[in-house]
Every structure is written in structure tokens, then in C-alpha cells.
Amino acid sequence: MAIIITYDVPSKHMELKEALLNKGYQDQIPGKTCKTIYFPNTTLYHSSKSASAAREEVKAECKTLNITLDRCVATKWDDWSAICGEAFK
């Protein structure tokens, strides 16, 4: 099942995002109405993780990076609507 996960950390947000991208998470996916859907800074997509597995993976990466995970929500990517956005610069 596909999921999205969003999180807040007080520091090292780019290091955490990079670690998760290396584990197969994505910060953009192909769209139907638009060519690409770009997710907000601390939101990622995974095509085959469960929500709880993604949450545990983020917690583990935060521990490895020695950062506090302030907030985290993971949910099944199911019925959705998006503003496609633009690539990060």
C-alpha cells in the first residue's frame, strides 16, 4: 500500500529527508492533471510501506541523526487532491 508521511523536526531536516530518500521515499510523484506533484518540505511518499512502518523508520532515522521528532503523521495514500507546486530550488 502507498503512504504519505509528514513530520516536524527542530533541526537537520535536510539530513533526515536525504536519509529517507535513500530508503526509497519520494518527495515528488507523477500526476494525472499535472506532470509532477511536488510534496511540501517535510512530506514524503512511499509506494509500498505501511503507515506504521514509515513512522517507525522516521523515528529510527531521527535517533540515528540525534534529532527530536516533534510531530509525525503517516497515512494511506488513497483519496487525495493536490496543488501540484513546483520543484524546490
C-alpha distance (Angstrom), angle and dihedral (degrees) to the residues before:
residue distance angle dihedral
M1 . . .
A2 3.80 . .
I3 3.81 120.7 .
I4 3.76 141.1 -178.5
I5 3.77 122.5 -144.6
T6 3.78 128.9 -166.0
Y7 3.78 126.3 -172.4
D8 3.80 144.7 171.6
V9 3.78 123.1 -139.3
P10 3.83 126.9 173.2
S11 3.83 94.4 -134.5
K12 3.80 144.8 1.1
H13 3.79 92.3 40.4
M14 3.82 91.9 151.8
E15 3.82 92.1 49.4
L16 3.81 90.6 51.1
K17 3.79 92.2 47.1
E18 3.81 91.4 49.4
A19 3.82 91.7 50.1
L20 3.80 90.4 51.4
L21 3.80 93.2 45.7
N22 3.81 86.9 54.8
K23 3.82 87.8 55.9
G24 3.80 93.0 56.9
Y25 3.81 101.6 -89.4
Q26 3.80 116.6 136.6
D27 3.80 132.6 -147.0
Q28 3.81 92.2 -159.6
I29 3.79 136.7 29.7
P30 3.81 135.7 -172.0
G31 3.79 113.9 -87.4
K32 3.78 134.1 -153.3
T33 3.81 101.0 -144.0
C34 3.80 92.4 32.8
K35 3.80 127.9 29.0
T36 3.82 94.6 -117.7
I37 3.81 134.9 14.5
Y38 3.82 110.6 -146.9
F39 3.81 115.0 -158.1
P40 3.83 124.5 -140.3
N41 3.83 116.5 -91.3
T42 3.80 98.4 -87.0
T43 3.79 100.1 30.8
L44 3.78 121.3 96.7
Y45 3.80 137.5 178.5
H46 3.79 129.5 -140.5
S47 3.78 122.0 -172.6
S48 3.81 98.4 -149.5
K49 3.83 112.3 20.5
S50 3.78 125.7 106.1
A51 3.79 116.5 -124.4
S52 3.82 92.1 -111.7
A53 3.82 93.2 47.6
A54 3.82 90.3 51.4
R55 3.81 91.5 49.0
E56 3.81 91.0 50.8
E57 3.80 91.1 48.1
V58 3.81 91.5 52.6
K59 3.82 90.2 48.2
A60 3.82 90.5 51.1
E61 3.81 93.0 48.6
C62 3.81 90.4 49.4
K63 3.80 89.2 52.7
T64 3.81 90.8 49.4
L65 3.82 90.8 49.5
N66 3.82 91.5 43.5
I67 3.81 94.2 -124.3
T68 3.80 132.3 133.0
L69 3.78 118.0 -111.9
D70 3.82 102.2 -141.4
R71 3.81 98.7 178.6
C72 3.77 136.1 1.0
V73 3.79 134.0 175.1
A74 3.79 124.4 177.4
T75 3.79 123.0 -179.0
K76 3.77 142.0 166.2
W77 3.81 112.2 -84.4
D78 3.76 98.7 -126.6
D79 3.79 127.2 120.5
W80 3.80 106.7 19.5
S81 3.77 146.2 152.3
A82 3.81 125.5 -160.2
I83 3.76 147.0 -169.3
C84 3.78 98.1 -137.7
G85 3.81 98.1 -141.5
E86 3.77 127.2 -172.9
A87 3.78 133.9 -81.3
F88 3.80 116.5 -82.2
K89 3.77 114.4 -103.5
